[in-house]
C-alpha cells in the first residue's frame, strides 16, 4: 500500500495525460477545457505528493521493480517542484495561447507526458530506468519546442535540440554499457558499493561514469555542452521555455545528485572535474548573458549560470549524510523566480512575442507598476539579493561549499553572483528610468497575471521560510 501511495502522484499525472490525449480526439473539446483540466490534474498531483510525503529512502515495489525506484524526502521535494512548474506553466499557457493561436489540445497532454518522464527520472535509482525516463522527458520537450510549425526559429531550435539530444542519449547509453561491463549491475547502489570495494579508477567504470556525466551535463546546459540552450530557449514558445528552464533542470540535478551521493569513492573521483565545470559554467554563462539584448536569450544564459551554482552543490555533497535539502531548496527558489519571469513575459509579450528585448520594456513601471514590481522581485531573487528566496538558496550553496572545504569555489560563486547583477539590473533600469514608449496593452486571460503575482509572493515566502522555521 505504501508503495502505491508513494507512486500515486506519478500515476495521477500519467492518467491525466492519457485522458487529455483521449479528449483531444473529440472535435467539440475546447482548448480552454484542456488548460483548466491540466491545471486541476497538476494541482491534485501536487496535493497528493504533499500529503504522501517522503520519509526515509525506500525502494518502491522492490519485489516487482527490483529496486529500480527510490522514494525519499529529496525525491518528494523534487516532485513537488516539477508539479508546481507544470501547474504554473499550464496557467501561463492559458493566457499565452489566447493571443498566439497555434496551440491544440494535445499540447497539454504532451506537457504532462514530459512531467511523467521528469517525475520518473527523480525516482530512478538505476541507469536503464534513468535512460527511459530521460527519453520520455526529452521526446515530449522536442515536440513542445517545435510545436509552432510556422515558426522558423522554432524549427531551427528543435532541429538543434534533437540532434544534440541524440548525442547526449548515445553518451548515456554508452556509459551505462561500460558501467555494466565493469560492475555487472546498473543500480546506483551497486555502483557505489563497487567503488568502495574496488579501485574507482577502473577503466570501464571511469569511462562509463564519464559518459553518464557528459549526458547529464548536456541536459543541464553546463559548460562545455551549453551552446544549444540559447537558440532553443529563444525558438521555443515562452511557456515551454519556462517549463524547460525549471522542471527539466530539477529532474536532471535530482538524478545527478542521487547518483553521486551513493559513494564517497565515486564522488571523490569526479569532484575536481566538476569543480572546473562549475567555474567555467558560471563565468561562461555570465559572459554570454552580458552580451544579450533579447530577454529570453538572457534568461537562457542566466540558466547556464544557475547550473554552475547547482554544480557547486554537487561538488559539496556529503555522501555520508546526504539529504539533498540544499539542492532542493535552490531548485525551488530558482523555479519560483524563473517561472515568474516567463509568466510575466507570456502576457506582456503580446501576439507573436513582439515585446522581447530590453528596449521593449522601457518605461513599464510608469504604465504597469505592479507588473514591473513583480519582474523586479524575480530579477532580484535571481541575482541573490536579500530577503528573496534566491539569496537564501545561494547562501546555503556557498556555506555548504565552505563546509566541504571548497573555499575557492565559494568565493568564485560570490564573484559570479556579483557579475550577474549587470544584466539583471539592466532590465530594472530600463523599466524604471525611461519614459514609456507604449501602453503595454494585453489581450490574454488573467491566469498568467495571477500566476506572476502569486510567484512573486512565493519568492518572499520561500525567502523567509528557513528563518521562521
GIWO-V503791 format. One record per residue. N is the residue number from 0. SS is DSSP state (a for helix, b for strand, c for the rest). NEAR is the number of other ideal C-beta (glycine too) atoms within 12 Angstrom. Layout:
n = {N/N}
ss = {SS/SS}
near = {NEAR/NEAR}
//
This chain:
n = {0/1/2/3/4/5/6/7/8/9/10/11/12/13/14/15/16/17/18/19/20/21/22/23/24/25/26/27/28/29/30/31/32/33/34/35/36/37/38/39/40/41/42/43/44/45/46/47/48/49/50/51/52/53/54/55/56/57/58/59/60/61/62/63/64/65/66/67/68/69/70/71/72/73/74/75/76/77/78/79/80/81/82/83/84/85/86/87/88/89/90/91/92/93/94/95/96/97/98/99/100/101/102/103/104/105/106/107/108/109/110/111/112/113/114/115/116/117/118/119/120/121/122/123/124/125/126/127/128/129/130/131/132/133/134/135/136/137/138/139/140/141/142/143/144/145/146/147/148/149/150/151/152/153/154/155/156/157/158/159/160/161/162/163/164/165/166/167/168/169/170/171/172/173/174/175/176/177/178/179/180/181/182/183/184/185/186/187/188/189/190/191/192/193/194/195/196/197/198/199/200/201/202/203/204/205/206/207/208/209/210/211/212/213/214/215/216/217/218/219/220/221/222/223/224/225/226/227/228/229/230/231/232/233/234/235/236/237/238/239/240/241/242/243/244/245/246/247/248/249/250/251/252/253/254/255/256/257/258/259/260/261/262/263/264/265/266/267/268/269/270/271/272/273/274/275/276/277/278/279/280/281/282/283/284/285/286/287/288/289/290/291/292/293/294/295/296/297/298/299/300/301/302/303/304/305/306/307/308/309/310/311/312/313/314/315/316/317/318/319/320/321/322/323/324/325/326/327/328/329/330/331/332/333/334/335/336/337/338/339/340/341/342/343/344/345/346/347/348/349/350/351/352/353/354/355/356/357/358/359/360/361/362/363/364/365/366/367/368/369/370/371/372/373/374/375/376/377/378/379/380/381/382/383/384/385/386/387/388/389/390/391/392/393/394/395/396/397/398/399/400/401/402/403/404/405/406/407/408/409/410/411/412/413/414/415/416/417/418/419/420/421/422/423/424/425/426/427/428/429/430/431/432/433/434/435/436/437/438/439/440/441/442/443/444/445/446/447/448/449/450/451/452/453/454/455/456/457/458/459/460/461/462/463/464/465/466/467/468}
ss = {c/a/a/a/a/a/a/a/a/a/a/a/a/a/a/a/a/a/a/a/a/a/a/c/c/c/c/c/c/c/a/a/a/a/a/a/a/a/a/a/a/a/a/a/a/a/a/a/a/a/a/a/c/c/c/c/c/b/b/b/c/a/a/a/a/c/c/c/b/b/b/c/a/a/a/a/a/a/a/a/a/a/a/a/a/a/a/a/a/a/a/a/a/a/a/a/a/a/a/c/c/c/c/c/c/a/a/a/a/a/a/a/a/a/a/a/a/a/a/a/a/a/a/b/c/b/a/a/a/a/a/a/a/a/a/a/a/a/a/a/a/a/a/a/a/c/c/c/c/c/c/a/a/a/a/a/a/a/a/a/a/a/a/a/a/a/a/a/a/a/a/a/a/a/a/a/a/a/a/a/a/a/a/c/c/c/b/a/a/a/a/a/a/a/a/a/a/c/c/c/c/c/a/a/a/a/a/a/a/a/a/a/a/a/a/a/a/a/a/c/c/c/c/c/c/c/a/a/a/a/a/a/a/a/a/c/c/a/a/a/a/a/a/a/a/a/a/a/a/a/a/a/a/a/a/a/a/a/a/a/c/c/c/a/a/a/a/a/a/a/a/a/a/a/a/a/a/a/a/a/a/a/a/a/a/a/a/a/a/a/c/c/c/b/a/a/a/a/a/a/a/a/a/a/a/a/a/a/a/a/a/a/a/a/a/c/c/c/c/c/c/c/c/c/a/a/a/a/a/a/a/a/a/a/a/a/a/a/a/a/a/a/a/a/a/a/a/a/c/c/a/a/a/c/c/c/b/c/a/a/a/c/c/a/a/a/a/c/a/a/a/a/a/a/a/a/a/a/a/a/a/a/a/c/c/c/c/c/a/a/a/a/a/a/a/a/a/a/a/a/a/a/a/c/c/c/a/a/a/a/a/a/a/a/a/a/a/a/a/a/a/a/a/a/a/a/a/a/a/a/a/a/c/c/c/c/c/c/c/c/c/c/c/c/c/c/a/a/a/a/a/a/a/a/a/a/a/a/a/a/a/a/a/a/a/a/a/a/c}
near = {10/18/23/17/23/36/36/30/44/41/26/34/44/27/24/36/37/20/26/38/27/17/28/27/15/14/9/10/23/19/29/21/20/35/39/25/31/48/35/25/36/43/26/24/39/31/21/29/39/20/17/30/24/31/17/16/27/24/29/36/24/21/10/13/23/19/26/31/36/42/41/31/28/37/46/40/33/48/47/37/46/50/47/40/47/53/47/46/53/50/42/49/49/38/39/47/37/27/28/33/16/25/33/26/32/26/38/48/37/37/51/49/37/43/52/42/42/49/48/43/47/52/45/43/41/35/39/28/34/44/36/26/39/42/30/32/43/38/25/40/41/35/29/44/42/31/37/31/16/14/22/15/29/32/22/22/37/33/21/27/40/24/20/29/34/22/22/34/33/22/30/43/27/25/37/37/22/26/40/25/20/27/35/15/26/34/32/41/28/29/43/33/21/30/33/22/15/23/16/29/18/23/16/26/36/28/22/37/43/27/29/42/36/31/37/43/39/37/45/43/44/43/32/17/28/38/22/36/46/33/31/42/47/35/36/43/45/46/50/50/50/50/52/50/44/47/51/54/48/50/46/48/49/49/47/48/42/45/45/39/36/35/31/23/26/42/35/23/28/36/30/16/26/41/30/25/38/41/32/28/41/44/29/31/44/37/23/34/41/25/18/29/21/31/40/42/32/41/47/39/43/52/46/44/52/51/45/51/52/49/49/48/45/48/45/38/40/27/30/14/14/31/27/41/29/39/46/37/39/51/50/44/46/49/51/44/50/51/52/52/50/49/48/49/47/49/43/42/37/27/22/19/33/19/36/29/23/31/20/27/42/26/25/38/26/21/24/27/17/21/34/32/25/40/43/34/38/46/41/33/45/47/38/39/30/19/23/36/43/45/32/36/44/41/30/37/46/33/24/34/37/21/21/31/15/30/19/21/36/32/18/31/43/26/21/39/36/21/28/40/27/25/33/41/24/29/41/30/23/32/39/24/18/23/14/22/18/21/14/31/16/30/22/34/26/19/32/44/32/27/41/42/28/27/44/36/23/36/44/32/24/37/33/19/21/22/15/11/10}
//
